[in-house]
Amino acid sequence: MGRGCGGVRDGTTMGQETWMEHGMPIGCNMRSILERVGCCIVGQSEELVPADRVLYSLRDVTATVDSVPLITASILSKKAAEQISALVLDVKFGSAALCPTLESAQELARSLVAVGEELGIHTAAVLSRMDEPLGRCVGAALEVLEALECMEGRGPADLRELVTTLGGLLLWQCGLAETVEQGGQRLARALDDGTALGTFQAMLEAQGVSPDSARVLCTGTPLQRHQVLGRARICEELRAPHGGTVRGVDALPLARTLHAMGAGRTRAGDPIDPLVGAEVLVAVGQRLQEGDPWLRLHHDGRVGTAQRRALQSALLLAPGPATGTDTDTGTGTASAPSRIAGTVLPRTEPHGSAQ
């Protein structure tokens, strides 16, 4: 959430910075864009909620990064300043999240929902697992490409599940769907019929991306999209050290190592390399032989033995079939559990009940 205080940051504004390099100004006219397009993506800057950076720095030096009241204040003060009417928050938990456990995520989510309601904002929170990477990609440019796939009705199932859950809940909060399920179905149709991608292209152009770049990003081939966003100098595959069944891919060593390679930042304002990243090539329950590729690494050539060893530690293999997961009877392989662990709603629900 936010700038990844104390944990692994999300890719929302990092992806934004990637396409900002193609002409998007920071000081966009948000109100005008919202009226014309219906959406925009912005991050904290000297012009937009400048106090947030100061407050975060204070939390950092006073070792209060994990303080629930201060996290609540940091997140909701910005939303209240925008005078929004409804808000849905993705509160992640797990080894690579700010909240290590479901219980700690529930505590934060309840605080956010309660204070949001006190501020007059219809607020809800989704609790989502973050022990493994969301989708297949890690790294700014790769995540942008994966988001584009999702808006084409393709892409990883877990990413689509989270998008339609969050979006469906927001539509229900706003009274634009009678149930959360109907809201999710409406979002899914927008992904499948090209509506979402068309709106995204309009948003890019409204926020300063050249029409040609926006068109290629949204309608081009994967090769053309790479030409716009750029590609790392080296692309290599890491291979399974021995045979086994994939139990999972641990997000924390993956995130920490890529962060050290330049894909993330330690403090606000630090530069990032949007081309550094990784693609996970395996799924839970998949059987691997020794030497099978499991990770595609994108980097600039400065990867040492220790970093490769850390990345390899992210691959979790079991000698036999995976346990503790659902099994696809058609293929005999196990599938990962749902990303969604629960939803925290306000005491007074705005429209019916979120089933």
VOLOVO-980079 format. One record per atom (N, C-alpha, C): x, y, z. Coordinates in steps of 0.1 Angstrom, whole numbers, padded with zeros to 4 digits, always signed. Atoms other than C-alpha are relative to their C-alpha. Layout:
N
XYZ
...
% end
This chain:
355
+0008-0012+0000
+0000+0000+0000
+0009+0012+0000
-0007-0012+0000
+0012+0035-0007
+0014-0002-0005
-0013+0001+0004
+0049+0038-0008
+0008-0012+0005
-0006+0012-0005
+0055+0004+0006
+0007+0001+0013
-0007-0003-0013
+0063+0016+0041
+0003-0013+0007
-0004+0012-0007
+0083-0011+0058
+0000-0013-0007
+0001+0013+0008
+0077-0037+0031
+0003+0002-0014
-0002-0001+0014
+0076-0042-0006
-0010+0008-0006
+0010-0009+0005
+0060-0014-0024
-0008-0006-0012
+0007+0004+0012
+0033-0019-0050
+0004+0007-0012
-0005-0006+0013
+0038-0011-0087
-0008+0011-0006
+0010-0009+0006
+0010+0014-0092
+0008+0013-0005
-0006-0013+0004
+0030+0047-0092
+0014-0003-0007
-0012+0004+0007
+0062+0028-0103
-0003-0002-0015
+0004+0002+0014
+0044+0018-0135
-0004+0014-0006
+0003-0014+0005
+0031+0054-0138
+0013+0007-0004
-0012-0006+0003
+0067+0066-0137
+0006-0005-0013
-0005+0006+0012
+0075+0042-0165
-0006+0007-0012
+0006-0006+0011
+0050+0057-0189
+0001+0015+0001
-0003-0014-0001
+0057+0092-0176
+0012+0004-0008
-0012-0003+0008
+0090+0090-0193
-0003+0003-0015
+0004-0003+0014
+0070+0092-0226
-0009+0012-0001
+0006-0013+0002
+0057+0126-0219
-0010+0005+0010
+0011-0004-0010
+0033+0126-0189
+0006+0010+0010
-0005-0009-0010
+0038+0157-0168
-0006-0003+0014
+0004+0003-0014
+0036+0155-0130
-0012+0009+0003
+0010-0009-0005
+0014+0186-0126
-0012+0000-0009
+0012+0001+0008
-0016+0173-0146
-0012+0006+0006
+0013-0005-0005
-0050+0189-0143
-0009-0011+0003
+0008+0012-0004
-0067+0161-0124
-0014+0002-0003
+0014-0002+0002
-0101+0176-0124
-0005+0000-0014
+0004+0000+0014
-0102+0182-0161
+0001-0014-0006
-0001+0014+0006
-0089+0147-0169
-0011-0009+0005
+0011+0008-0005
-0115+0131-0146
-0013+0003-0007
+0013-0004+0007
-0143+0151-0163
+0000-0005-0014
+0000+0004+0014
-0131+0142-0198
+0002-0015-0002
-0003+0015+0002
-0118+0106-0194
-0007-0009+0010
+0006+0008-0010
-0132+0094-0161
+0010-0006+0010
-0010+0005-0010
-0099+0084-0144
+0013+0006-0003
-0014-0004+0001
-0063+0093-0138
+0008-0006+0010
-0009+0006-0010
-0033+0080-0120
+0011+0010+0003
-0010-0010-0005
-0011+0103-0099
+0007-0005+0012
-0008+0003-0012
+0015+0101-0072
+0004+0012+0007
-0004-0011-0008
+0027+0123-0044
+0011+0008-0007
-0010-0008+0006
+0048+0152-0056
+0001+0013+0008
-0001-0013-0007
+0059+0187-0046
-0013+0009-0002
+0012-0007+0002
+0026+0200-0060
-0012-0007+0006
+0012+0008-0004
+0003+0172-0048
+0003-0006+0014
-0001+0005-0014
+0000+0164-0010
+0015+0000+0004
-0014-0001-0004
+0036+0176-0003
+0003-0004+0014
-0002+0003-0014
+0032+0171+0034
+0002-0015+0002
+0000+0014-0003
+0029+0134+0030
+0015-0005+0000
-0014+0004+0001
+0066+0130+0021
+0007+0004+0013
-0006-0005-0013
+0076+0150+0053
-0005-0010+0011
+0005+0009-0010
+0053+0128+0074
+0006-0014-0001
-0006+0014+0001
+0067+0096+0060
+0014+0000+0005
-0014-0001-0005
+0102+0108+0067
+0001-0001+0015
+0001+0000-0015
+0092+0114+0103
-0002-0014+0005
+0003+0014-0004
+0078+0079+0105
+0012-0009-0001
-0012+0008+0002
+0110+0065+0091
+0010+0002+0011
-0010-0003-0010
+0133+0082+0115
-0004-0003+0015
+0005+0003-0014
+0111+0076+0146
-0004-0015+0001
+0003+0015+0000
+0107+0038+0137
-0015-0002+0003
+0014+0002-0001
+0069+0042+0135
-0006-0002-0014
+0005+0003+0013
+0065+0031+0099
-0012-0010+0001
+0010+0010-0001
+0043+0002+0110
-0012+0004+0009
+0010-0005-0009
+0021+0024+0133
-0014+0000-0008
+0014+0001+0006
-0016+0016+0124
-0006+0014-0001
+0007-0013+0000
-0029+0051+0134
+0007+0009-0010
-0007-0009+0009
-0001+0069+0114
-0002-0005-0015
+0002+0005+0014
-0006+0046+0083
-0014+0005-0004
+0014-0004+0003
-0044+0053+0085
+0000+0015-0003
+0000-0015+0003
-0038+0091+0087
+0007+0003-0013
-0007-0003+0012
-0013+0090+0059
-0008-0003-0013
+0008+0004+0012
-0036+0071+0035
-0012+0009-0001
+0013-0006+0001
-0069+0087+0043
+0000+0015-0001
-0001-0014+0001
-0057+0123+0046
+0000+0004-0015
-0001-0002+0014
-0049+0122+0009
-0014-0002-0007
+0013+0003+0006
-0082+0107+0000
-0011+0010+0004
+0010-0011-0004
-0102+0132+0021
+0003+0013-0007
-0003-0013+0007
-0083+0161+0005
-0005+0000-0015
+0006+0001+0014
-0096+0148-0029
-0015+0001+0000
+0014-0001-0002
-0131+0149-0015
-0008-0011-0008
+0007+0011+0006
-0140+0115-0028
-0012-0005+0008
+0012+0005-0007
-0173+0098-0020
+0001-0015+0004
-0002+0015-0002
-0162+0061-0021
+0014-0004-0002
-0014+0004+0000
-0130+0043-0015
+0001-0015+0003
-0003+0014-0003
-0119+0006-0018
+0015-0001+0001
-0014+0001-0003
-0085-0003-0004
+0004-0015-0001
-0006+0014+0000
-0063-0034-0011
+0010-0001+0011
-0009+0002-0011
-0048-0044+0022
+0007-0013-0001
-0006+0013+0003
-0022-0070+0015
+0007-0005+0013
-0007+0006-0011
-0007-0094+0040
+0008-0012-0005
-0008+0011+0004
+0020-0121+0039
+0015+0004+0001
-0015-0002-0002
+0058-0124+0037
+0005+0013-0007
-0005-0011+0007
+0062-0096+0012
-0009+0013+0001
+0009-0011-0002
+0036-0072+0026
+0003+0008+0013
-0001-0007-0012
+0035-0045+0052
-0005-0008+0012
+0007+0008-0011
+0011-0067+0073
+0005-0014-0002
-0005+0013+0002
+0028-0100+0079
-0011-0011+0002
+0010+0010-0003
-0004-0118+0091
-0014+0005-0004
+0014-0004+0002
-0041-0118+0083
-0006+0008+0011
+0005-0007-0012
-0048-0106+0118
+0005+0015+0000
-0005-0014+0000
-0026-0075+0114
-0006+0007-0012
+0006-0007+0011
-0041-0068+0080
-0015+0004+0004
+0014-0003-0004
-0076-0070+0095
+0000+0012+0009
-0001-0012-0009
-0065-0045+0122
+0001+0013-0008
-0002-0012+0008
-0053-0020+0096
-0012+0003-0008
+0012-0002+0008
-0083-0026+0074
-0012+0006+0008
+0011-0005-0008
-0108-0020+0102
+0003+0015+0004
-0003-0014-0003
-0090+0012+0112
-0002+0009-0012
+0002-0008+0012
-0090+0025+0076
-0015+0001-0003
+0014+0000+0003
-0127+0016+0071
-0007+0009+0010
+0007-0008-0010
-0138+0031+0104
+0003+0015-0001
-0004-0014+0001
-0119+0064+0100
-0005+0006-0013
+0006-0004+0013
-0130+0066+0063
-0014+0004+0002
+0014-0003-0002
-0166+0064+0074
-0002+0012+0008
+0001-0012-0008
-0161+0090+0100
+0003+0013-0008
-0002-0011+0009
-0148+0113+0073
-0010+0002-0011
+0011-0001+0010
-0179+0107+0052
+0003-0007-0013
-0004+0007+0012
-0163+0084+0027
-0005-0014+0001
+0004+0014+0000
-0180+0051+0019
+0013-0009-0003
-0013+0006+0001
-0149+0029+0026
-0002-0015+0002
-0001+0014-0001
-0143-0008+0022
+0014-0005-0003
-0014+0006+0002
-0111-0030+0022
-0001-0014-0003
-0001+0014+0004
-0102-0062+0005
+0014-0005+0006
-0012+0006-0006
-0077-0085+0023
+0006-0010-0010
-0005+0009+0011
-0054-0101-0003
+0014-0005+0004
-0012+0007-0004
-0025-0125+0001
+0012+0005-0009
-0011-0005+0007
+0010-0114-0008
+0013-0008+0004
-0012+0008-0002
+0033-0144-0001
+0007-0003-0013
-0006+0002+0013
+0038-0149-0038
-0003+0012-0008
+0002-0012+0009
+0041-0123-0066
-0014+0000-0006
+0013-0001+0006
+0008-0110-0079
+0002-0001-0015
-0002+0002+0014
+0005-0122-0115
+0013-0008-0003
-0012+0007+0003
+0037-0134-0132
+0012+0009+0000
-0011-0009+0003
+0058-0102-0135
+0003+0009+0013
-0004-0009-0011
+0078-0081-0110
+0009+0010-0007
-0008-0010+0007
+0093-0048-0121
-0009+0009-0008
+0009-0011+0005
+0078-0015-0134
-0004-0003-0015
+0004+0001+0014
+0079-0020-0172
-0007-0014-0003
+0007+0013+0002
+0070-0057-0170
-0014+0000+0006
+0013+0000-0006
+0041-0050-0147
-0010+0008-0009
+0008-0007+0010
+0028-0024-0172
-0005-0009-0011
+0003+0009+0010
+0029-0050-0199
-0011-0010+0004
+0010+0009-0006
+0010-0074-0177
-0013+0006+0002
+0013-0007-0002
-0016-0048-0168
-0007+0002-0014
+0006-0002+0014
-0021-0042-0206
-0007-0014-0004
+0006+0013+0003
-0027-0080-0210
-0013-0002+0007
+0013+0001-0008
-0053-0079-0182
-0011+0008-0007
+0010-0009+0006
-0071-0050-0200
-0004-0005-0014
+0004+0007+0012
-0072-0072-0231
-0009-0012+0002
+0007+0012-0004
-0091-0099-0212
+0008-0012+0001
-0009+0011-0001
-0060-0120-0209
+0007+0002+0013
-0009-0002-0012
-0032-0122-0183
-0003-0010+0011
+0001+0010-0010
-0029-0141-0151
-0014+0001+0007
+0014+0001-0006
-0061-0153-0134
+0000+0007+0014
+0000-0006-0013
-0050-0140-0099
-0001+0015-0001
+0001-0014+0002
-0045-0105-0112
-0014+0004-0004
+0014-0003+0005
-0079-0105-0130
-0010-0001+0012
+0008+0001-0012
-0095-0118-0098
+0000+0012+0009
-0002-0011-0009
-0081-0090-0077
-0006+0013-0006
+0005-0012+0007
-0090-0063-0103
-0015+0000+0000
+0014+0001+0001
-0126-0075-0107
-0006+0001+0014
+0005-0001-0014
-0130-0079-0069
+0000+0014+0005
-0001-0014-0004
-0118-0044-0061
-0009+0009-0008
+0009-0008+0008
-0136-0028-0090
-0015-0003+0002
+0014+0003-0003
-0168-0047-0083
-0005+0006+0013
+0004-0006-0013
-0168-0036-0047
-0002+0015-0001
+0001-0014+0001
-0162+0000-0057
-0013+0004-0007
+0013-0003+0006
-0192-0001-0081
-0011-0002+0009
+0011+0002-0010
-0214-0015-0054
+0000+0011+0010
-0001-0011-0009
-0201+0012-0030
-0007+0012-0005
+0005-0013+0007
-0211+0039-0055
-0015-0002-0004
+0014+0002+0004
-0245+0024-0061
-0002-0004-0015
+0001+0003+0014
-0237+0014-0097
-0002-0015-0003
+0003+0014+0001
-0242-0023-0090
-0008-0005+0012
+0008+0004-0011
-0268-0040-0069
+0007-0009+0010
-0008+0009-0009
-0243-0066-0055
+0015+0001-0005
-0014+0001+0003
-0205-0070-0054
+0002-0009-0012
-0002+0009+0011
-0208-0099-0078
-0004+0006-0013
+0004-0006+0013
-0227-0079-0104
+0010+0011-0004
-0010-0009+0003
-0201-0052-0101
+0013-0006-0006
-0012+0007+0006
-0173-0077-0107
-0003-0005-0014
+0003+0005+0013
-0191-0091-0137
+0000+0012-0010
-0001-0011+0008
-0194-0056-0151
+0014+0004-0003
-0014-0003+0002
-0157-0050-0146
+0006-0010-0010
-0005+0011+0009
-0150-0084-0163
-0003+0003-0015
+0004-0003+0014
-0170-0073-0194
+0008+0011-0005
-0008-0012+0005
-0151-0040-0196
+0014-0005-0004
-0013+0005+0003
-0118-0060-0196
-0001-0008-0013
+0001+0009+0011
-0131-0084-0222
-0003+0007-0013
+0005-0007+0013
-0147-0060-0247
+0008+0011-0004
-0009-0011+0004
-0119-0035-0248
-0003+0014+0005
+0004-0013-0006
-0137-0007-0229
+0011+0005+0009
-0010-0004-0010
-0111-0007-0201
+0013+0005-0007
-0012-0003+0007
-0082-0006-0226
-0002+0014-0007
+0003-0012+0007
-0098+0022-0246
+0001+0012+0009
+0000-0011-0010
-0103+0043-0215
+0015+0003+0005
-0014-0001-0004
-0067+0036-0204
+0008+0008-0011
-0007-0007+0011
-0054+0048-0238
-0004+0015+0000
+0004-0014-0001
-0075+0080-0235
+0007+0007+0012
-0006-0005-0011
-0061+0085-0200
+0015+0003-0002
-0014-0003+0003
-0025+0082-0212
+0002+0012-0008
-0001-0012+0009
-0030+0108-0239
-0004+0012+0008
+0004-0011-0008
-0048+0131-0214
+0011+0004+0010
-0011-0003-0010
-0018+0128-0190
+0013+0003-0007
-0012-0005+0006
+0007+0138-0216
+0008-0010-0009
-0007+0010+0009
+0018+0105-0234
-0004+0003-0014
+0003-0003+0014
+0021+0111-0271
-0010-0010-0005
+0010+0009+0006
-0008+0097-0291
+0005-0013-0006
-0006+0012+0007
+0015+0074-0311
+0004-0010+0011
-0005+0009-0010
+0031+0059-0279
-0012-0006+0007
+0011+0006-0007
-0003+0055-0262
-0007-0010-0009
+0006+0009+0009
-0017+0038-0293
+0007-0013-0001
-0008+0012+0001
+0012+0014-0296
-0001-0008+0013
+0001+0007-0013
+0010+0005-0259
-0013-0007+0001
+0013+0006-0003
-0027-0002-0260
-0005-0009-0012
+0004+0008+0011
-0030-0018-0295
+0011-0007-0007
-0011+0006+0007
+0004-0029-0305
+0003-0014+0004
-0004+0013-0003
+0021-0063-0305
+0009+0001+0013
-0010+0000-0011
+0043-0074-0275
+0013+0007-0003
-0013-0005+0004
+0074-0065-0295
-0001+0016-0001
+0002-0014+0001
+0060-0030-0303
-0001+0007+0014
+0001-0006-0013
+0051-0024-0267
+0014+0000+0007
-0014+0000-0006
+0087-0034-0256
+0008+0011-0006
-0007-0011+0006
+0100-0009-0281
-0003+0014+0006
+0004-0013-0006
+0080+0019-0264
+0006+0001+0014
-0004+0000-0014
+0088+0009-0228
+0015-0003+0002
-0014+0004-0001
+0123-0004-0235
+0002-0014+0005
-0003+0014-0004
+0140-0037-0227
+0013+0000+0006
-0012+0002-0007
+0167-0047-0203
+0011-0005-0010
-0012+0004+0008
+0202-0053-0218
+0001-0015+0000
-0001+0015-0001
+0202-0089-0206
-0012-0006+0005
+0011+0008-0004
+0175-0114-0204
+0005-0015+0001
-0005+0014-0003
+0184-0148-0188
-0010-0008+0008
+0009+0009-0007
+0166-0178-0174
+0007-0007+0011
-0005+0008-0011
+0172-0193-0140
-0007-0013+0000
+0005+0014+0001
+0168-0231-0138
-0001-0007+0013
+0002+0007-0012
+0155-0254-0112
+0012-0008+0004
-0012+0007-0005
+0184-0268-0091
-0002-0015+0001
+0003+0015-0001
+0166-0302-0088
-0015-0001-0003
+0013+0002+0004
+0134-0318-0097
-0010+0001+0012
+0009-0001-0010
+0102-0314-0077
-0013+0006-0005
+0012-0007+0002
+0067-0300-0075
+0000+0014+0006
+0000-0014-0005
+0063-0263-0072
-0011+0002+0011
+0009-0003-0011
+0048-0254-0038
-0003+0015+0000
+0003-0014+0001
+0051-0217-0045
+0013+0008-0004
-0011-0008+0002
+0074-0188-0053
-0001+0011+0011
+0000-0010-0012
+0083-0167-0022
+0003+0014-0005
-0001-0013+0006
+0078-0131-0031
+0011+0009+0007
-0009-0009-0007
+0101-0116-0004
+0014-0001-0005
-0013+0000+0006
+0135-0128-0016
+0001+0005-0014
+0001-0005+0013
+0124-0121-0051
+0000+0016+0000
+0001-0015-0001
+0114-0085-0042
+0012+0007+0005
-0012-0006-0006
+0144-0078-0021
+0012+0000-0009
-0012+0000+0009
+0169-0089-0047
-0002+0009-0012
+0003-0009+0011
+0152-0071-0075
+0001+0015+0004
-0001-0014-0006
+0150-0040-0053
+0015+0004+0000
-0015-0003-0001
+0188-0042-0047
+0006+0002-0014
-0005-0001+0014
+0193-0045-0085
-0005+0012-0007
+0005-0013+0006
+0175-0012-0091
-0015+0001-0003
+0014+0000+0003
+0139-0022-0095
-0009+0008+0009
+0008-0008-0011
+0127-0004-0063
+0009+0011+0006
-0007-0010-0007
+0137+0024-0041
-0001-0002+0015
+0000+0000-0015
+0146+0027-0004
-0007+0012+0005
+0007-0012-0005
+0134+0063+0000
-0006+0007-0012
+0006-0008+0010
+0111+0086-0018
+0010+0008-0008
-0009-0008+0008
+0129+0103-0047
+0012-0008-0005
-0010+0008+0005
+0154+0075-0052
-0003-0004-0014
+0003+0004+0013
+0158+0066-0089
-0003-0015-0001
+0002+0015+0002
+0145+0032-0102
+0004-0003-0014
-0002+0005+0014
+0154+0012-0133
-0012-0007-0004
+0013+0006+0003
+0120+0004-0148
+0002-0013-0008
-0002+0012+0009
+0136-0023-0171
+0004-0012+0008
-0004+0011-0009
+0149-0044-0142
-0013-0008+0005
+0011+0007-0005
+0125-0072-0133
+0001-0015-0003
+0000+0015+0001
+0115-0109-0135
-0014-0004-0004
+0012+0007+0003
+0089-0131-0150
+0000-0014+0006
+0001+0014-0006
+0078-0162-0131
-0006-0009-0011
+0004+0009+0011
+0075-0191-0155
-0007-0012+0004
+0006+0012-0005
+0060-0217-0133
-0013+0003+0008
+0012-0001-0008
+0027-0223-0114
+0000-0010+0011
+0001+0010-0011
+0018-0240-0081
-0005-0013-0005
+0004+0013+0004
+0015-0277-0086
+0007-0005-0012
-0007+0004+0012
+0037-0278-0117
+0012-0009+0003
-0011+0009-0002
+0062-0306-0119
+0012+0004-0008
-0012-0005+0006
+0098-0295-0127
+0010-0011+0000
-0012+0008+0001
+0128-0315-0138
+0012+0009+0003
-0012-0008-0002
+0163-0304-0129
+0004+0007-0013
-0004-0007+0012
+0174-0277-0153
-0012+0007-0007
+0012-0007+0006
+0138-0266-0162
+0001+0015+0003
+0000-0014-0003
+0136-0228-0165
-0013+0004+0009
+0011-0004-0009
+0114-0212-0137
-0001+0015+0001
+0001-0015-0001
+0123-0175-0138
+0008+0006-0011
-0007-0007+0011
+0132-0151-0166
+0004+0014+0006
-0005-0012-0007
+0154-0123-0152
+0005+0010-0011
-0003-0011+0009
+0157-0089-0169
+0009+0009+0008
-0009-0008-0008
+0188-0069-0158
+0010+0007-0009
-0010-0007+0008
+0217-0047-0169
+0014-0006+0000
-0013+0007+0000
+0245-0072-0163
+0007-0001+0013
-0007+0000-0013
+0253-0065-0127
-0008-0009+0010
+0007+0010-0008
+0240-0097-0111
+0011-0009+0005
-0011+0009-0006
+0264-0115-0087
-0005-0013+0004
+0003+0013-0004
+0265-0150-0074
-0010+0000+0012
+0008-0001-0011
+0249-0140-0041
-0015+0004-0004
+0014-0004+0004
+0219-0124-0059
-0006-0011-0007
+0006+0011+0007
+0214-0154-0081
-0004-0011+0011
+0003+0010-0010
+0215-0176-0050
-0013+0005+0008
+0012-0006-0006
+0189-0153-0033
-0013-0002-0008
+0012+0002+0009
+0166-0155-0063
-0004-0015-0001
+0003+0014+0000
+0169-0193-0064
-0007-0004+0012
+0007+0004-0012
+0158-0195-0028
-0015+0003+0000
+0015-0003+0001
+0124-0180-0039
-0008-0012-0005
+0007+0012+0006
+0116-0213-0057
-0002-0010+0011
+0003+0009-0010
+0099-0236-0033
-0005-0013-0006
+0003+0013+0006
+0099-0273-0044
-0003-0010+0010
+0003+0012-0009
+0084-0304-0028
+0004-0012-0008
-0004+0012+0008
+0096-0339-0037
-0012-0007-0006
+0012+0006+0005
+0060-0351-0042
-0010+0010-0005
+0011-0009+0004
+0027-0337-0053
-0002+0011+0010
+0003-0011-0009
+0018-0303-0038
-0012-0003+0009
+0011+0002-0009
-0004-0304-0008
-0005+0013+0005
+0006-0012-0006
-0027-0279+0009
-0006+0010-0010
+0006-0008+0010
-0041-0266-0024
-0011-0008-0007
+0010+0007+0008
-0070-0273-0047
+0007-0007-0012
-0005+0007+0012
-0065-0298-0075
-0009+0001-0012
+0008+0000+0013
-0076-0294-0111
-0001-0014-0004
+0002+0014+0003
-0092-0327-0118
+0003-0003-0015
-0002+0002+0014
-0087-0322-0155
+0015-0002-0003
-0014+0001+0003
-0049-0318-0153
+0008-0008+0010
-0007+0007-0011
-0041-0334-0120
+0010+0009+0007
-0009-0009-0006
-0021-0303-0110
-0007+0008+0011
+0006-0009-0011
-0027-0282-0078
+0000+0014-0005
+0001-0015+0003
-0038-0246-0080
+0001+0007+0013
-0002-0008-0011
-0029-0218-0057
-0014+0005+0006
+0012-0005-0006
-0056-0206-0032
-0003+0014-0006
+0004-0014+0004
-0076-0174-0040
+0008+0010+0006
-0007-0011-0006
-0058-0142-0035
-0008+0007+0011
+0009-0007-0009
-0088-0128-0017
-0003-0008+0013
+0002+0007-0013
-0089-0137+0020
-0013+0005+0007
+0012-0005-0007
-0119-0115+0030
-0002+0015-0004
+0003-0014+0002
-0135-0081+0029
-0005+0006+0013
+0005-0007-0012
-0140-0055+0056
-0009+0011-0005
+0010-0010+0004
-0171-0034+0052
-0003+0009+0011
+0004-0009-0011
-0184-0004+0071
-0012-0006+0008
+0011+0005-0008
-0209-0010+0099
-0014+0003-0007
+0012-0004+0008
-0236+0008+0078
+0003-0002-0015
-0003+0002+0014
-0235-0006+0043
-0009+0008-0009
+0007-0010+0009
-0245+0018+0015
-0011-0006-0008
+0009+0006+0010
-0263-0006-0008
-0001-0015+0003
+0002+0015-0002
-0276-0040+0004
+0011-0006+0008
-0010+0008-0008
-0251-0066+0016
+0010-0005-0010
-0010+0006+0008
-0218-0076+0001
+0002-0015+0003
+0000+0014-0002
-0222-0113-0003
+0013-0006-0005
% end
